Amino acid sequence: MNLADTPVTDNRHHHRFELTVDGKLNIVAYQLVDDETLALTHTEVDPSLEGQGVGSHLVKGVLDFVERNNLKIVPLCPFVSTYLKRHPDWNRVVSTAYSVNDF
């Protein structure tokens, strides 16, 4: 499994970012807070892929997308929050206008 070449895509219709690995769909669900902010609400990795870095690759892909598009996030999902604690440089994309307590 080579995650490096596997893109994370924005499925706006379903309000989620998607990463397909070995034919299995993995997602980060989001809600639009405003035109520049996404609340990341839930991360789901196929059970057969857990512990293989799929979730981290997915979250990094989401954060790359957010930064490329000049967006901000509110990390409501515990997995995303944990990723941010382990990679504090990504706090640059966390919204300062909203906090998790606003939801």
Backbone as CSV, one residue per row, in Angstrom:
resi,resn,N_x,N_y,N_z,CA_x,CA_y,CA_z,C_x,C_y,C_z
1,MET,0.857,-1.179,0.000,0.000,0.000,0.000,0.898,1.235,0.000
2,ASN,0.810,2.024,-1.065,1.603,3.252,-1.147,0.666,4.448,-1.040
3,LEU,0.605,5.011,0.164,-0.307,6.131,0.394,0.164,7.419,-0.262
4,ALA,1.459,7.550,-0.481,2.013,8.812,-0.992,1.358,9.235,-2.304
5,ASP,0.979,8.269,-3.132,0.384,8.584,-4.435,-1.141,8.596,-4.403
6,THR,-1.725,8.454,-3.217,-3.174,8.350,-3.104,-3.756,9.698,-2.704
7,PRO,-4.526,10.328,-3.604,-5.032,11.674,-3.305,-6.234,11.681,-2.366
8,VAL,-6.320,12.743,-1.598,-7.497,13.008,-0.772,-8.350,13.988,-1.564
9,THR,-9.626,13.671,-1.749,-10.501,14.515,-2.562,-11.648,15.077,-1.718
10,ASP,-12.143,16.228,-2.128,-13.258,16.884,-1.455,-14.546,16.493,-2.163
11,ASN,-15.405,15.764,-1.481,-16.726,15.424,-2.008,-17.712,16.412,-1.385
12,ARG,-17.858,17.562,-2.031,-18.697,18.633,-1.472,-20.146,18.217,-1.334
13,HIS,-20.613,17.396,-2.252,-22.011,16.946,-2.222,-22.320,16.211,-0.913
14,HIS,-21.346,15.419,-0.439,-21.538,14.646,0.798,-20.871,15.291,2.013
15,HIS,-20.287,16.487,1.830,-19.614,17.209,2.911,-18.566,16.334,3.601
16,ARG,-17.673,15.784,2.772,-16.612,14.962,3.350,-15.413,14.911,2.414
17,PHE,-14.269,14.711,3.016,-13.059,14.420,2.265,-12.940,12.916,2.182
18,GLU,-12.464,12.437,1.036,-12.426,10.997,0.812,-11.031,10.545,0.399
19,LEU,-10.695,9.358,0.860,-9.448,8.692,0.490,-9.792,7.225,0.295
20,THR,-9.606,6.734,-0.929,-9.884,5.326,-1.204,-8.563,4.561,-1.215
21,VAL,-8.499,3.540,-0.366,-7.305,2.704,-0.255,-7.742,1.250,-0.397
22,ASP,-7.112,0.533,-1.320,-7.463,-0.872,-1.564,-8.968,-1.049,-1.767
23,GLY,-9.595,-0.073,-2.457,-11.012,-0.156,-2.750,-11.918,0.190,-1.575
24,LYS,-11.326,0.623,-0.464,-12.118,0.942,0.722,-12.133,2.454,0.953
25,LEU,-13.324,2.984,1.202,-13.505,4.420,1.389,-13.228,4.818,2.833
26,ASN,-12.414,5.856,3.003,-12.099,6.435,4.310,-12.455,7.913,4.216
27,ILE,-13.004,8.476,5.298,-13.536,9.835,5.185,-13.204,10.716,6.390
28,VAL,-13.189,12.014,6.137,-13.283,13.029,7.183,-14.518,13.854,6.828
29,ALA,-15.527,13.804,7.695,-16.768,14.554,7.462,-16.593,15.975,7.978
30,TYR,-17.274,16.911,7.326,-17.192,18.301,7.760,-18.517,19.012,7.608
31,GLN,-18.626,20.135,8.321,-19.749,21.047,8.168,-19.181,22.394,7.768
32,LEU,-19.888,23.083,6.888,-19.489,24.442,6.536,-19.924,25.371,7.657
33,VAL,-18.973,26.095,8.220,-19.290,27.052,9.275,-19.568,28.409,8.642
34,ASP,-18.675,28.817,7.744,-18.863,30.016,6.935,-18.070,29.814,5.645
35,ASP,-17.916,30.859,4.853,-17.253,30.706,3.549,-15.781,30.319,3.662
36,GLU,-15.201,30.496,4.826,-13.764,30.245,4.971,-13.433,29.210,6.037
37,THR,-14.453,28.599,6.630,-14.196,27.713,7.770,-14.961,26.400,7.655
38,LEU,-14.251,25.301,7.912,-14.844,23.968,7.938,-14.710,23.405,9.344
39,ALA,-15.792,22.886,9.885,-15.734,22.145,11.143,-15.551,20.676,10.781
40,LEU,-14.409,20.108,11.169,-14.138,18.694,10.886,-14.766,17.876,12.011
41,THR,-15.794,17.098,11.670,-16.641,16.487,12.684,-16.358,15.014,12.956
42,HIS,-15.812,14.294,11.976,-15.717,12.840,12.143,-14.701,12.267,11.167
43,THR,-13.866,11.372,11.654,-12.928,10.643,10.791,-13.300,9.166,10.855
44,GLU,-13.326,8.547,9.681,-13.670,7.124,9.620,-12.682,6.404,8.718
45,VAL,-11.984,5.425,9.292,-11.046,4.598,8.536,-11.585,3.176,8.545
46,ASP,-11.548,2.521,7.394,-12.010,1.139,7.310,-11.255,0.295,8.349
47,PRO,-11.982,-0.524,9.125,-11.334,-1.311,10.179,-10.146,-2.139,9.689
48,SER,-10.206,-2.632,8.461,-9.109,-3.469,7.950,-7.847,-2.650,7.668
49,LEU,-7.971,-1.316,7.674,-6.827,-0.453,7.368,-6.295,0.281,8.596
50,GLU,-6.942,0.096,9.742,-6.522,0.813,10.944,-5.090,0.440,11.319
51,GLY,-4.380,1.425,11.871,-3.009,1.187,12.327,-1.975,1.182,11.220
52,GLN,-2.363,1.580,10.005,-1.435,1.559,8.868,-1.136,2.961,8.343
53,GLY,-1.516,3.989,9.103,-1.218,5.361,8.692,-2.242,5.978,7.767
54,VAL,-3.332,5.268,7.502,-4.354,5.769,6.578,-5.023,7.018,7.150
55,GLY,-5.396,6.982,8.421,-6.047,8.127,9.047,-5.160,9.359,9.042
56,SER,-3.887,9.171,9.367,-2.950,10.303,9.370,-2.761,10.869,7.970
57,HIS,-2.646,9.990,6.976,-2.509,10.443,5.585,-3.753,11.221,5.163
58,LEU,-4.911,10.729,5.568,-6.178,11.378,5.247,-6.237,12.770,5.871
59,VAL,-5.935,12.881,7.153,-5.996,14.176,7.834,-4.970,15.141,7.239
60,LYS,-3.762,14.660,6.950,-2.757,15.536,6.339,-3.250,16.036,4.982
61,GLY,-3.896,15.172,4.203,-4.453,15.578,2.914,-5.530,16.645,3.070
62,VAL,-6.354,16.496,4.107,-7.391,17.498,4.387,-6.725,18.829,4.740
63,LEU,-5.714,18.796,5.606,-5.043,20.025,6.030,-4.324,20.689,4.853
64,ASP,-3.725,19.890,3.985,-3.104,20.443,2.764,-4.151,21.157,1.917
65,PHE,-5.317,20.534,1.736,-6.409,21.128,0.966,-6.851,22.441,1.606
66,VAL,-7.044,22.428,2.907,-7.493,23.609,3.646,-6.505,24.760,3.442
67,GLU,-5.222,24.450,3.581,-4.209,25.502,3.433,-4.144,26.031,2.001
68,ARG,-4.183,25.130,1.023,-4.137,25.533,-0.392,-5.293,26.458,-0.747
69,ASN,-6.432,26.262,-0.098,-7.636,27.017,-0.415,-7.903,28.162,0.562
70,ASN,-6.881,28.504,1.358,-6.996,29.615,2.318,-8.196,29.473,3.237
71,LEU,-8.428,28.263,3.703,-9.524,27.985,4.618,-8.974,27.811,6.032
72,LYS,-9.892,27.733,6.983,-9.551,27.431,8.375,-10.416,26.265,8.819
73,ILE,-9.986,25.592,9.897,-10.758,24.463,10.422,-11.097,24.681,11.896
74,VAL,-12.157,24.010,12.319,-12.469,23.845,13.732,-12.405,22.333,13.969
75,PRO,-11.423,21.863,14.750,-11.218,20.418,14.918,-12.154,19.804,15.961
76,LEU,-13.360,19.444,15.549,-14.326,18.829,16.460,-14.091,17.329,16.618
77,CYS,-13.443,16.720,15.651,-13.184,15.284,15.660,-11.974,14.976,16.555
78,PRO,-12.100,14.022,17.478,-10.979,13.673,18.362,-9.724,13.219,17.605
79,PHE,-9.906,12.502,16.491,-8.742,12.035,15.721,-7.976,13.222,15.140
80,VAL,-8.714,14.194,14.603,-8.078,15.395,14.048,-7.377,16.176,15.163
81,SER,-8.019,16.302,16.308,-7.411,17.010,17.447,-6.100,16.351,17.868
82,THR,-6.098,15.024,17.922,-4.887,14.285,18.283,-3.795,14.506,17.242
83,TYR,-4.166,14.496,15.955,-3.188,14.746,14.889,-2.561,16.128,15.069
84,LEU,-3.373,17.125,15.381,-2.862,18.489,15.559,-1.917,18.578,16.759
85,LYS,-2.191,17.813,17.805,-1.296,17.803,18.971,0.063,17.208,18.604
86,ARG,0.048,16.214,17.725,1.296,15.556,17.308,2.039,16.355,16.234
87,HIS,1.317,17.228,15.533,1.895,18.048,14.452,1.483,19.503,14.674
88,PRO,2.022,20.136,15.724,1.548,21.476,16.113,1.761,22.555,15.057
89,ASP,2.648,22.323,14.099,2.840,23.302,13.023,1.550,23.501,12.223
90,TRP,0.659,22.508,12.229,-0.605,22.623,11.491,-1.623,23.501,12.205
91,ASN,-1.327,23.920,13.425,-2.260,24.809,14.126,-2.459,26.117,13.372
92,ARG,-1.598,26.378,12.391,-1.747,27.597,11.579,-3.048,27.608,10.779
93,VAL,-3.681,26.453,10.576,-4.948,26.416,9.828,-6.168,26.297,10.749
94,VAL,-5.935,26.326,12.057,-7.049,26.245,13.007,-7.659,27.637,13.163
95,SER,-8.971,27.694,13.087,-9.693,28.961,13.189,-9.459,29.627,14.537
96,THR,-9.254,30.932,14.491,-9.203,31.698,15.726,-10.545,32.391,15.967
97,ALA,-11.424,32.371,14.963,-12.738,33.014,15.080,-13.746,32.116,15.805
98,TYR,-13.489,30.793,15.773,-14.407,29.843,16.392,-13.600,28.920,17.295
99,SER,-14.271,28.394,18.311,-13.631,27.377,19.126,-14.565,26.169,19.167
100,VAL,-14.044,25.036,19.633,-14.868,23.837,19.700,-16.068,24.060,20.624
101,ASN,-15.960,24.991,21.549,-17.068,25.280,22.478,-18.226,25.996,21.801
102,ASP,-18.010,26.483,20.580,-19.078,27.175,19.849,-20.070,26.192,19.214
103,PHE,-19.777,24.897,19.317,-20.590,23.894,18.608,-21.287,22.945,19.547
